[in-house]
Amino acid sequence: MTTFLIFIIRWAVSLTLLYSLYGVFLRRETFHSLNRIVLLIILTGSIILPFFHIETKQETALSMGIRKAESFVNEEQRTVILLPIGKTMVTDKTPLHIEQRTITISWIRLIVLLYLGGLSYFWLRYFRTLYILTRMIICNKRLQISEIPDATIVIKTGLHTPCSWMNWIFLNHQDAKNPTILAHELAHIRLRHSWDMLFCEITCNMLWFLPFTWLLRKDMKDIHEYQADQRVIRQGFDEYGYQ
């Protein structure tokens, strides 16, 4: 478990460094395809970099921080709690004697338990979402249109927001009659956006404590929306009416 925790720390530091560079140089740019590729490289690189050991002549602030964090994990620093325990009173005249018993608690175990608790929560939440999507696919009407053989439409009554996942498009009865909404969700499918989000969800669930993972996920979703909008407009839909 100590080795795994050190890997998580290195993963988090690598992603923080790479995403910070992205935030400085590319985050405000409108090169959506390039930004998408860079974010995918950050997700991949942040996992790969912890397996490489890079040495420098002088210790940097980043390497010093990693070293201190790893030393903290390896040394398993401890804190002592004094817990008062009373002895049984034999008679009314016998005074109650209080003794101090020392209990040693490992900080590393507390950190691991906290991390595993968050890990369980976010993975359960994600699996719940997949379960809801699966039920929607199984329990609702499905349409296969010959003009779009690469996608299946699921008609869900009362669905407020249209969405897509892998090769499935989820719409209510009214949105199913709107060609622009269908074209938008179909663009998400053909651009393989679900795979990007799957990668983001895995990273967010594993590094749930790191704010940069959630910011990266939001950036990826925004890029997806821009890309889908551009593709719909290029198909000839009126831009003003589409907005």
N, C-alpha and C positions, 0 to 999 in steps of 0.2 A: 504493500500500500504506500510505503514511503517513496518508492521509485515512481509510482503512478502520480503521486501528489507533486513530486518535483517536475514530472513531465507536464502536468497541468499548469504549473507556475511558468515554465519556459514557454509553453504554448500561449499563455495569456500575455506574457511580455513580448513575444514575437509579433502577435497580432496587434498589440497596442502600438508598437514601433512602426509596423508597416502601414497600419490604418492612419496613423498620425501623418506620415509622409503623403498618403493619398489626400488627406484633408487639406494639407498645405498646398499641394500642386494641382490636384485634379477635381476636387469635390465640387467646385463652383463652375467647372467647364461643362459645356453641353455636348461633348463628344460621347454620346450615350453608349455606343457600341464599345468604344475604347474603355470607358469607365466600367462597363460590365466585365470586360476581360480582366481589367486590373483588379477589381474586387474578387473575382474568382481566383486570380493569382495570389492575392493576399490570403484568402481562405486556405488555399493549398499550401502556400509557402509557410504560413504560420504553424502548420502541422509538421512540415518536413524539417524546418530549421532546428527544432529542439534536438534532433538526432545528430546534428553536426556540432563538433566542439571547435570553436574559433578562438585562437590565442592572439593576443596583441602584446606589444612590448610594454605598454603602460596600461594599467587597469582603468577602464572607463567607468563612468557613473552607472551605466546600464549593467555592465558585468559585475560591478561591486554590489548593486542591488540584488541581482540574481544570486550571487555568492552568499550574501547575508541571508536571503530567504531560504536557500538550500541548507545552510548551516543551522538555521533555526529548526528546519524540519529534521535534519539528521541528528542533532543533539537532543531533540525532544525535551525542550525546556519545560520545567515543571513549576507548579505553584503549590504552596502548602496551605491547607485549610484546617484550622483548629476547630474541631467539633466537640462541644461540651456534652457529656453524657452523665446523667445522674444515677447514683446507686440506689438500690431499694431501701426504703426507710423501715427499719425493724420495729421500733417503738416510737411513741410520740416524743420521747426525750432524746432520741438519737438524732443528731444533726444530719442533714442531707449533705453528703459529700459529692463534690463535683470533680470529675477528672477530665483531663484533656487528652483526646486521642488524635493523633496526626493522620490525616488522609492525604495521600499524594495523588494529584490529578495531572495527567499528561495533557499539555496544551495541544499537542499534535493530534491526540484522539478527539478532543473537542472540535478542532478544525475539520478533521475528517468527517465527523458526525454531522457537522453543519453543512459541509459540502455535499455529502451523500443525501441529506434531507432535501436540499434544494434540487439536486440532480433528480431525485425521485419525483418531486413535485412537477418539475417542468417536463419530464418525459411522460408522466401520467397525463398531464394536460395535453401534450401533443398526440398521444395515442387516443385520447378521448376525441380530439378533433378528427382523426382518421376514422374512428368508429362512427362518428356522426356522418361523415362523407360517405362511408360505405353503406350505412342505412339509407341515406338519401338515394343512392344508386339502386339499391335492391328494392326499396319500397315505393318508388315513384315511377311515373311513365317515362320511358326512354324512346327517343326518336333517332333514327339513323337516316340522314339526308344524303342522297346520292351525290349531290354537288360537293359535299364535304366528307369524303369517306374516312378521313383521318381523325374525326371527332364524333362523339355521341352526345346528344342533348338530353339532359334530365330535366323534366318539368316538375317543379316543386311549388305547390300552392302556398302562398304566403311568404315566399322568399323575398326579402326586401332588397338585397344587394346581389346582382349577378356575379358569378365567379367561375373560375375554371381550375381544374386540377388534373394533371397529366393529360389524358385524352377525353376528359369529361367536361362538359359545359353545363352549369347549373343556372336555370332561368325560371322565372314564374311565367304564367300564361301571357301576361301583357308584354313582358320583355322578349318573349319568344317571337313576337310579331314585329319586333324592331330590328331591321337589318344592320343598323350601325352597332348596336350592342352585341349582336351575334358576331359581327366582323371583328369587334374589339377583343372579345374573349377567344375567338379563333386565332387571332394574332398571337395571343399569349401562348396558345398551344403550339403553333408552328414555330415560334421562337424558342421553344423548350424552356420557358421560364419556370416551370414547376421543378425542374431539376436544380436550378439555381437556388430556389427557395428551400428545397430539401437539404442542400448543402448548408445553407444559412441556419436552418432549424437545428441541424445536428450540432453546429458550432455554438449556437446560442444555448442549447440545452446543456452542453458540456461545460461551457464557460459562462454560466448563467449569472455569475457574480460580477462580470466585467461589462461595464456600460458600453464599451466600444463595439462589442458584438451586436448589441441591439441597434446601435446607430448604423452599423454596416448593413444590417438586415433592412432597416428603413431605407437607406440609400439604394439598396438593390431593388426594393419594391418600387421606389420612385422611378428608377431607370426603366424598369419593366413597363410602367405606365406610359412613359414618354415614347418608348419604342413601339408599343402597341398603337398609340395615337398616331404616330408617324406612318405606320404601315396602313392604317385605315384611311388616312387622308390621301396617301399615294394611290389607293385603289379607286379614287374618284369621288369619294364622299365630300360634300360641301363642308368646308372647315367651320364656317360660322354655325351652320345647322348642327354639325357634330358636337361642337362645344355646348 
